[in-house]
Structures are given as C-alpha cells and as structure tokens.
Amino acid sequence: MEIEKNELNSSGVGIAAVSRRSAIIKTLTASDITYWGADAFISVALALFVVAFIEGATILNVGIALMLYRVVGAISAIPIGRLFDHHRGYLDEVWGLSIACFFGGVVYILLSFSSSVWQLYLAMFFLGIIATVNLASWRILFYSNIDKGRLGQTVGVYQMLYSLGIGLFLAIGGFAGERFGYDKVLLFGGLLMIFGSTLPLLIRSYFKK
C-alpha cells in the first residue's frame, strides 16, 4: 500500500488531485465571501432603505419581506436539492452557483430603484429562491471536494476567512450608507454580486460533463 502511494505521488497524479482540490476550495471560499459579503453589505441599510425610499412602507413591511424571503427559501429547498441530484456530476452546481450570484445582484439593483411595497415583496420572493440555489450548489461543491483527512482544518480556515470578510463588509456597508445613501448601498452590493458570479466559472474546467 505504501509503495502504491509513493508511486502515485511520484507520477504526479496525487499532487494534481491535491492542487485541483485546493483550487476548488479557494475559489468557492472567495465566491461565498463575495456573495454573502455583498448580502451583509446590503443588510445594514435594507430596513432604512425600505422606510426612506418606498412609499408608505414601515418597519412591519420590512419584517414581512424578510419573513417571505425565509419562507420561500424553506419551501424551495427540497425541490432545488432534488433538481441538483437529478443531474449527475457537478457542472450543474457550478452553473447554479454562478447564475444565483448573477441574478441575486440583478434583483438587488432593481430593488434599489423600487418605490412600492409590492416590488419589495416580489424582490424578496426571488431572493429567497436565489439564496437557496446558492446555498445548495455551494455546499454540494464545497463538501464534495474537501480532503476528508483535513476536514476540520479546511472548515476552520474557511470559517475564519468568511467571518472576517462578512464583518468587513458590514462595516463598509454602514460607511457607504452614511456617505452615499441607502439606495446606493443596494446598487453597489448588487454590482458586487454580479462580479462574484464569474468566480464559480473559474473552476468549471475541473468538472466533467
């Protein structure tokens, strides 16, 4: 067994597999920080935006909108998971992650120009589905490509980077809201999500059809 392992490493196959896995994990970590960092960036100003820019909206409408976001995400979780299971391989998850990031950004950009409560609710409906697609596809890709012998360390490094990134985006979101206005926070956050949609595509070549 030890001889086979050494031969595997000397042939470069083992090293290539480790390098491939490392590239996938790093890219997925960057993608997650970008998407949820942008979401955190927006969340700082979202309630203030709704009350200030949407006619007749109150904090109650914010609560209903966030409830809708969560409920829609919960209802769509099982069908979306089954949809990914239906397709063999991981290319559908790669494209699902990229598309979710792109359309999440588009919805937030459109929301930044909204002026009616129904537009807020519609945006949250779609964002609930988009977030579920993002979470399902990301988790499948991430946990399927972790070296099982270094699971704890990999998750620990990811969690450290993720928490630091989210914290930084929260602070920047507060600064941007105070400096540029609440609507601009949604606009900038949406643009960041769209930019982040390119990251999953960097690893699509690692997966076969």
N, C-alpha and C positions, 0 to 999 in steps of 0.2 A: 504493500500500500504506500509506504514511504517513497519507494523508487518511482512508482507511478506519479506520485505528487510532484517529485522533483522533475521528472520528465515533462510533466505538464507545464511547470513554471519555466523550464529551460526552453520549451518550444514557443513560449510567448502567449499561449492560449490563456493561461491563468492570469497573467498580467493584463492582457487585453480585456478579460472579463471584469477584473477589478477596476480598470480605467473606465470602462463603459458604465459600470455601476456608479462610480464616483461622479462622472459627468451628469448622469441622470439625476442623482440625488441633489447635486449642487444646483442644477437648473430648476428642478422642482421647488427647492427651497427659495430660490430667488423669485420664482413665479408666485409662490404663496405669499411671500412678504410683500410683493408688489400689489397683488390683488387685494389682500386683506388690509395692507397698509393704506391703500387708497380708500378702502371702505372705512377704516378708522379715521382717516383724514377728513372724510365727509361727515362721519357721525358726530364730530364735535359741533358742527354748525347746522346739522339737518333740522333739528327741532326749531332753532332760531330762524332758519330759512323759511320753514313752513308758516310760522306765525307772522313773520315780517313780509313775506312776498306772496303768499297765497291768500286770496280774498276770503275773508270770513273764517279762516282756519284758526283753531285753538289748539291748546295742548292735548285736548281729548282726541282731535283728529290725528295728531302725531301718534298717540297710543294705539288708535285703531289701525293706522297704517302699519305700524311695527308688528301688531298682532297679525295682520293679514300676511305680512312678509313671512312670519314664522309658521303660520298655519298652512299656507300654500307650500312652503318648503317641506313641511312634515308630510303633507298629503302626496306630494310628488316624489318623495324619496324612494319608495319601493318600486314604482314603475320605472324610474330612471335607473335604479340599480339593476333591474331585470333587463332593461334595454342594453346596458353595457355587457351583461352576462351573455346576452343573445349573440353577440359578435365575438368571435374568437380573436385572440391576440390583443394587443394594446394600442393599436393605431386609433381605434375609435375613442379611447380615453384621451389620447394626445390631442386629437381634433376637438373633442368635447371640452377639454380644459381651455384650449385656445379660443374657441367660439364663445364660451361662457365669459371669459375675460373681455373679449371684444364687445359683446352685446351688453354686458354689465356697464362698461364705460359709456356706450351709446345711450342707455336708459338714464344714467345719471346726468349726462349732458342735456338730454331732452328735459329732464326734471328741473334742471336749473333755469329753464325758460317757462316753466309751468306757472299758472295763475289760478287754477281751480282745484278744489279738493278731489274731484273725481280723477283728475290727472295724477295726483299724488297716489291715490289708491291703485290706479292702473299700473303706475311705475313700480309700486311695491309688490304687486301681484307678479309681474315679470321678474323682478329682482329675487323674489322667493324661489322661483324655478331656476333661475340662473345660478344662484348661490348653491343650490342642491346639486346641479350638474357639476359645478366647480369642485365641491367637496367630494362627491362620489368619484369623479375621474381622478382627482389629485391623490386621494387616499389609495385607490387601486394601484396607481402607478408607483407611488412612493413606497408603500409597504411591500409591494411585489419585487422591489429591486434593492431592498436593504440586505446587506450581508448579515445573515442570521446570527453569526458569531459576534457581531458588533452592533446588535440591535439597540441596546441601551445607550451606548456611546453616540451612535448616529442620531437617535431621537433626542438625546440630551443636547447635542450641538445644534440640531435644528431648532429646538425649543428656545435655546438661548438667543440665537440669531433672530428668530421670529418675534420674541418678546421685546428685544431691543429695537427691532425695526418698527413694530407697532407703537411702542412708546414714543419713538422719534416722530412718527407720522402724526400722532395725536397732538404733540406739541406744535409741530409745523402747521397743522390744521387750525389750531387756535390762533396762531400768529396770522395766518393767511385770512381767516375770517375777520379779524380785527382790522387788518390793513387794507384788504381788497373788497370785503363784503361777503355775506354768506352765500349768495348765488355763485360767486366766483369760486368758492371752495368746491361746490358740486361740479362746476365746469372743469376745474383743474384736476380734481380726483377722477373724473370720467376720462379725461385725456390720459392720465397715468395708467388707468386700467387698460385702455386701448393699446398703449405702448407695451404693457405687460403681456398682451395676447400674443406677441411674437416669440416670447421665451419658450413656451412648450414646443413650438415648431423647430427649435434648435436640436431637439432630441428625437425627432420623428424618424431619422435615418437609423436609429438604433433598434427599431422595431420592424419586424417583417409583417407583410400583409397576412 
